[in-house]
Amino acid sequence: MDLLVAEPLEAEVLQWLQTRHDCFYAPRLTEDRKRFAEALAQARAVMLPAQIPVNARVLARAPSLRAIGRIVGGQEHIDLDACARAGVEVLRSPEATAPAEAEFMLGALLTLLRPNPLAPHRIVGRELAHCTVGLVGMGPGARRLGTLLQSLGTQVRGYDPALHATGAQWQRWGVQPVGLRELFEQSDAVCLHLPIYSRYVGLLGDRVLPWCKPGQVLVSMSPIELFDEAVLADLLNSGRMAAAWLDSVGPGTLEPGQPLHGAAGLQTTPRLASYTREARLRSAWGVARQVHDVLRRTPATVRDGARHAAMHPPLLRERISPAGTVASAASPASR
């Protein structure tokens, strides 16, 4: 089998892949762990939903696997080091979701900067043309947001730990690079678009957040692990930070007993920033073309170091009927 598609996929994209490769389309297969393992053991490439973890143990049981396609979400739940050691490519299309993410963050900013009609004491709102907005993480979505903000007359500051402040790209983007603490001190609003790596866990804690500009609002698409939740909760409850919108909050974060439970001015959404029909289709096409390229240039052989015993599972097509239909793939993204 060339390709296992284990999540809903748009009909036109699936048809394009089926005319070029031996595909097995089973969008609900991950609900049956045993059958999913059998299918994965035979696949040269796989398209997986964001919640399915991939680690060295999984890769060892997929001896022919050369590529993992991720249409929705980032690289969470994928051991990138294990994939690199195994020679398995992780395929994404981050540019595809940039327009949707930029629109979402802009809408969140406009909402948070205006008065809350439910607040007992209404505070006068702000216009973005007279605000300074700080961008933390200069991914595709943040760069597009920067362009939108500048068209409104907003002053834009930026910080990215992976970029040097003297780089020519800052001038090209029209963004002034500053240090992280300085960004929080100067900005009326902050937007976070920084991916999570182990070295970034807790980056926004007591060394940065307490220095935020009074009345600041915050919009985050970054995983909650980027924050010291107790520090963020204290700022919101004290009123120093006026409001925050978190779009990537995991289960349990808002449960009773957790720091952010009942925090004042906090709004959360379950990863809706890139959840549009247009972004999903662009991403599906981007990943599909990358999968096609990998299958075309890599041999249908067992990877070095993979377990040869996994090459002889029961014949998949005699045991599994694909769940769902091609038409179901046209529905919004699996999450």
ABEGO torsion letter per residue (X at the ends): XABBBABBBBAAAAAAAAAABBBBBBAAAAABAAAAAAAAAABABBBBBAABBBBAAAAAABAABABBBBABEBABGBBAAAAAAAGBBBBBBAAAAAAAAAAAAAAAAAAAABBBAABABBBBBBBAAABBBBBBEBBAAAAAAAAAAAAAGBBBBBBBAABBAABAAAAAAGBBBBBAAAAAAABABBBBABBBBAAABGABBAAAAAABBBGBBBBBABBAAABBAAAAAAAAAAGABABBBBABBBBGAABBGBAABGBBGBBBBBGAAABBAAAAAAAAAAAAAAAAAAAAABBBBBBBGBBAAAABBBBAAAABBBBEBAAAAABBBBX
